């Protein structure tokens, strides 16, 4: 456990130089999500999309630029520990961004002069967390298998495809969005949150096993 916590600290420290440069794209994405839809809840999934897009790319990109994979081996850090630590870091970033989206949504509601329903926001946050966790479970094994440079296209394409699908479905079948909102409101936020974490952790464990095997075969 201590080794995982230490790896998370190392990962987060490697992201620190990029923190300021990431603020503007994050702000643009959140505003772009809220303004066209005029919905304060849109910032919640947007924050999750941002986490899915930047976390793997920057973390694995730092590995390549700093030859950190080689350094881990020289320090005697086993590859399975690297995988466990990286998955933990991705989960931390995902949860933090979901919380950020949730905290910003009432501010967005005031800016848009519209109402705000906390149970609905919590349900959307739980759903966004689950979807983002599924995407990360798909992406991370690929990054461990081939590295950031070769996996970059997929890393951006998968979240972008999800956004496009959601927008198309929302535009072509408005009833689907209304039904989805009604379903979220009907389920207690606590159960939605528990379900989201169970889904993320379950898929994450399976994905981690695959990533460990792929990373073990990779020639560094």
N, C-alpha and C positions, 0 to 999 in steps of 0.2 A: 504493500500500500504506500509506504514511504517513497519507493522508487517512482510510482505513478505520480504522486504529488510533486515530486522533484522534477519529473519530466514535464508536467503541466506548467510549472513555473518557468522552466527553460523555454518551452514553446511560447508562452505569453511574453517572455522577455524578448524573444526574437521578433515578435510582432510590434513591440513598442516603437521602433523607428518609423513604422508605416502607419501608426495610429492617426496622426494628423492628416495624412494624405487620404485616409479612408473616410474621414468625416464628411467631406463634401459629397462624394458619390453616395454615401448612405443617406444624407439629407435630400439629395436630388431624387433618389429612389422612393423615399417615403412621401415626399411632396407629390411626385408623379403618380403615386398610387392613390393618394387621397383626393387630389383635385379633380381628375376626370370623373371619378365615381361619386364625388361629394359624400363619401362615407368615411367617418373617422376610424372605422374598423379595418379599413384597407391597409393601414400602416402596420397592422399586426402580422399578416402573412408576408408583407413586403420586407419586414425586418428578418423574418425567417429565410426568405429567398436570399437576402444579402449575406446572411451567415453561411448558407450553403455554397454561395458563389465565391466568397473571399477566403473562408477558413482553409479549405484544402489547398487552394492555389497558392496562398501566401506561405502557409506552413511548409508545404513540400517544396515550394520555390526557394525558401530560405535554406532548406536542406541541400538543394543543388548548388546554389550560389556559394554557400559556405562549406561545401563538402562535409556536411554534418553527418551524413550516413557513414562516411569513412571514420570520422571522429568517434562516433558511437562505438564502432568496432574496436578502435584503438583503446578506448577507455574500458573495454570489456563489458559493454552494455549489450545484452542479448537482443536479438532482433525481435523476439516475441515481446520483450519489455518495451521496445520502441513502438511496436504496434499498439500495445495496451495503453501506453502513455498518449499516443497521438489520438486514439479513439476517445480517451477521456477528455483531452483538450477540445476536440471537436464538439463533444457533448456539452462542455462548460460554455463554449462560445454560443452554441445553439440555444441553451437555456437563458443565457444572459440577453441575447438578442430578442428572444420571445418576451422576456420581462421588459426590455426597453420598448418594444412595440406596444405592449400592454399599458405601460406608463404614459406613453406619448398619445395614445388614442383619446383619452379625455381632453387633452390639450387641443388635439385636432378637432374634436367635437365643438369646443368653444370657438375655435378659429372659423369653423364652417357654420357656426350658429345653428347647430342641430342637437338633437338629444343624444344621450349616452346611456346604454344599458350594460351594466357591469357583468351580469351573468352571461349575456351574449358575447361580450368581449372575452370573458374567460373561456367560453366554449370555442371561440375562434382561435384563441391562443393555443388551446390544447390540440385542436385539429391541425393548426399550422405546425406545431411541434412534431406531431406524428408524421405529417407529410414530409417535412424537412428531414426527419430522422430516416425515413425510407430512402430519400434521395442520397443522403450521406452514406447509408449502408450500401448503395449501389456504387457510389463514386470512390470511396476510400480504398477498396481492394484494387481498383484500377490504378490509383495513384501509387500504391505500394508496389504494384507489378511493374509499372513502366516509368514512374517519376512524373514530376509536374509538367515538364515541357511537352511530353507526348500525350499526357492526359488532359491538357488544358482545354482542348476543344470540347470534350465530353463534359468537363467540369462546368462549362458555361452553357452548353447545349441542353443538358438535362433540365436545369431550373428554368431556362428560357422556354423550353417546350411545355413545361407545366403551366407557366404563366399564360402562354398563348392558348392552351387548351381551356383554362379557366375563363379567360376573357371571351373566347369563342362560344363556349357553352353558356356563359352568362348573357351574351348578346343574342344568341340564336334561340335559347330556351330560357327565358326569364323565370318561368315557373320553377325551373330546377334550383335557382338561387333562393327563391322563396321557400321551397320545400326544405332546402338545406338549413336555412335559418330557423325554420319551425322545428326541425329535428334537433338542432343544437339547443334551442330554448327549452325543449321538452325534457332534456336529460340534465340532471344535476351537474354543475361544473366540477364537483369533486370527482364524480365517476368519469367524466370526460378526461380530466387531468390524469387520473390513475390509469385509465385505458391508454392514453397517449404514452405515458412513461413505460407501461408494460410492452406496448408495441415497439417503441424505440429501443428499449433494452433488449428485447427478444431478437429483433432483427439485427441489432448491433452486435450481439454475441455471435450470431451465425456469420455475419459479415466479417467480424474480427477473426474467426477461425479461417475463413477463406483468405483474408489478407495476410495472415501469418504464414500460411503455406506459400502464397505467391511471393511474399517478401523474402522468404527463406531461399527461394530458387533464383532470385534476382542477382545478377552479377554487378557488384558495385565497384 
